[in-house]
């Protein structure tokens, strides 16, 4: 947990503007649209919330949060859309299948 005196007063939001605790999505169950994911990620990256606080506040696993980060790092904010994640995951799996096929020895007999 981030000590109150060491917590950032604001972070840079996904739109480039200031993001404060008041701007965060409410705690509790709600639909995780890309905008909310991006806001929570910006808050953690900017020191407004710790990863532990975000996990507790939003009932997120560390793995889920890290998967959001990986998606953004690889595909930008569009990677946070569930349909895009499924598309990228499918493309990644197909790439592995193609690589395995190409790496397999050819039987020339």
N, C-alpha and C positions, 0 to 999 in steps of 0.2 A: 504494500500500500504506500502511496506517495504521501509524505508528510505534508500537512496543509501549508506550511511555510516554504516548502520546496516545490510545490505544485506550480506549474505555469498558470498565469492568470488568463491567458488565451493561447490558442494555437491557430495555425493557418488552416482554414477549412478547405474542402475539395474545390470550392469555387474561387479560392485565392483570398477570400475575405477573412476577417477575424472570427474565431469560433470560441465561445465561452461555454461553461458548464450549462448555462441556461439554454443554449442552442442544441444541446444533445437530445437525442430521442428519449422519451420517457422510459423508465425502467419497466420491465414486465413484458408480457407476451404481445407481440405485434408482428406484422408481416415484414420480413427483411427485404425491402426494396433496395436497389443499388445506392440510392442517395443516403439512406440511413447507414448502410454498411460503410460508405465512404466517409461519413461524418464521424462514426465511431473510430475508424482507422486513423483519421486525421487527429482525433483527440488523443489517441494512444501514442502515435508517432510524435506529436507535438508536446507530450508531457502533461496534458490536461487530465488524463486518466492513466493509471498503470494498466498493464494487461490484466493483472489480477482483479482490479476494480471493474474493468470492462467485462471480464468473464463473469463476475458475481452479479453485477448490475443487470446484465443482459442474458444471463444463463447461457453463455457461450463456452464452448470448449476451446482450449488453446489451439487445438488442431483446426477447428473451424475458422478461428480468427486468422491463423497463419495461412490457411488456404485462400482466404480473401486477399491477404497480402501478396501471395504468390501469383494469384490471378491478375491483380493490378500491375505487379511488376512485369509480368509477361505480356499482358494484353491491354493495359490501360483500364480506365474506369468501366469500359464496356465489358471487361472480364468479370465484373460483379453481377452481371445479369445471369440468372440461373440457366436460361436457355443457351447463353454464350458459354458458360462453364461446361455444360453438357457437350456442346459442339467442340470446344477446345479439347476436352477430355477424350472424346471420340477420335478426333484428328490425331491426338498424341498416341492413342492406342493403335490406330491404324499405321502410324509411322513406325511403331515398334514391330508390328507384324511384318511390314515391308522390310525393315532392317533385318529381322530374323530370317525372312525368306531369302534375301540377298546374301546373307552371311552363311546360309546352309550350303554344304558342299553339293555340287551338281553330280548326279549319277549319269555318266556318259555312256553306260553300257546298254 
